[in-house]
Amino acid sequence: MRTPRACCVLLLPSLLLVGCGSIGEPLYPALNVPTRIVDLTAVQRGDKIDIRFTVPKLTTEGLVVKQIGSVDVRMGPSNAGTFNANDWANGAQKINVSPVPEPGAARAEQPVQGLVGKEVIVGVRLGNTKGRMSDWSNFVPVTIEAPLAKPADLKAESVAEGVRLTWNEPNVTAFRIFRKTGEQKEPTLLATPDKPDYVDTTTEYEKTYQYYVQGIHDKTESDVVESNAVTPKDIFPPQVPTGLTASVGIGAIDLAWTRNTESDFKEYRVFRSEENGPFVQIAAGLDGPIYSDHQIQSGKHYRYRVSAVDQVGNPSQPSEPIEVIAP
């Protein structure tokens, strides 16, 4: 039979094990407040203010945002004097925003009716599912102007130089042109011309393009208009050869002309007429701008002209003919 002392000895290891741990600081529940938005933009486009921003991915505690409780976009007057965010928020108008299910790009629009000539300030903040709000974003001032009319009758057509865009807008002298190809999801800025006419010389044959044009004035933009889709095809002949000359050599008539420098040039073809008869092709596949005709007869009257051909077989119109009498 074991004594009580022996029982106590057996219990000591268990007591020592229990006492090895330590009590840490208590963990408080995460607040899950989204971080402040820092990329708010607001631009007048047509008769609306286009408001865009990015909902952040992290909370103020560095945790991943799983759900957005609310998006509070407001627009209020720009009062003279020092700007105070609280005073502005109390008098600012709330703007309806489509639900934002997850972090990422977000957008809102607000009509400018009744605000022409005034300056307003736009701001946004986010709330979690329990109503706790983030700090206000960067504030963006917008001076409201009379809405710009959007470009009209936008047309895109394939020309020898690329794709030509034309549109009508007599009251705007600055524009933005955006372009999207078949594989692009979003259009990208292509050019900012100062007149309603532009030729895109960076296109490729057999590739489909879509164009978008808007008018701009200072910080105000018109609505964007979309062109018809256009797929350039190589149906355009090379330039007509120029500078054709003929000189009489020994038993031959030597021809020379100005070299073609177009990127899709392939070859030259030479045509000859005898005694004012019809022109007949006498040479093809010429790389350089020279040719010697040895098939001549002394005393005969000859006329020559030259045509250029591109890589897909489009021939140019023939050059101006030149006349010569064989010696």
Helices and strands as residue ranges (DSSP letters): H 4-18, E 41-45, E 48-55, E 70-77, H 85-91, E 93-95, E 104-111, E 119-127, E 140-143, E 152-159, E 162-168, E 175-181, E 188-191, E 197-200, E 209-217, E 220-221, E 225-226, E 245-248, E 253-256, E 265-274, E 280-286, E 290-293, E 301-310, E 322-325
